[in-house]
Amino acid sequence: MTQRIGGTRRKSRYKSKKPRREKGKLKTRKYLEEYKAGDKVLLKPEPFVQKGLFHLRFSGRSGIINRKTGRCYEVRIKDSAKEKKIIVHPVHLKRC
């Protein structure tokens, strides 16, 4: 049996790609955006920043902010029947 080569971002070249007009530096307010516990957010990966990036199978999903841990937030999402907690940087979050 062969072993699969690659990590979590394997075969994700086009999944995390941005449209041409949206490329470039991020605004500072995106880094400093504050969320409260109970806020609904959308998980949208920002390819410019790799820190605090969730697994790309969760991209496009919505969740609820649970709490803040350091600079990042703990987000609860529902994955099929299970509820999972993901730690995400605020750059990859968008309000619903």
N, C-alpha and C positions, 0 to 999 in steps of 0.2 A: 504494500500500500504506500502511495506517495504522500508526502506532506505538502500542504498548501503553503506557498511562499507569499509573504506580504503581511501587512498589518491592517489596521482598521480603516485606512483610507485607500485601500486597494481597489482598483477599478472605479475610482470616483472622479475622474478628470472632468467630465462634463456635468456631473451632478452638482458640484460646488462652484461652477463657473458663473461669473456675473455677465449680464449684458454689457455691450460695449460702452454705452453712455453712462453706466453706473460705476465704471472702474475708477480707481484712484484712491486718494487718502480719505479717511473717515473724519467726520466732524467730531470735535472734542465732546460735545454733549452726548454722543452715543456711548462713550466710555463712562461718563459720569451720571447716566440716567439711573434714577432711583425707583425701585419697585417696593410695594408693601406686601405683606403676607395676605394671600387671598386674591391677588390680582391675576387676571387671566392673560396669558402671554402665548405668542406663537414662536415656535422654534424655527429660526431661519439662519442657516450657517453663513457667516461672513468670512470669505476666503482670505481676506487681507490679514486677519488675526487668527492664529492657530491656537493660542492659549484659551483654555476653557471651552474647547469645542467638543460637543457631544458626538456620539456615534451617528453617522450619517443615515442610519436606518430610521432615526427619529425626526428627520428633517420634514418640515411642513406640518408637524403635529402641534396641537395646542395643549397647554397644561396650566397648572395653578402654582403660583409661587408659594413655597412652604416656609422658607426662612432664608436669611442671608448668612453666608459662610465666607468670611474674609471679603474679597472683592467680588466673589461669584454668588450666585443664588442657587438654592436647592429647589428644583421644579418637580412636581408630581405629574406624571402622565399615565395614561391608561394604555397598556400594550396588550392587546387581545383581552384576556380575562384578568391579567395581573396589573397591579398598580406599581409603577417603578419611580424611583427618585433619581434624578440626574442633576449633576452640578454643572452649571452653565455660566459663562461670563456674560455680562449684560449686553455686550456687543452683538451676541447671537440671539437676542430676544427682541420681540416686537409686541406692543400692546394689541390686544384684540378688541 
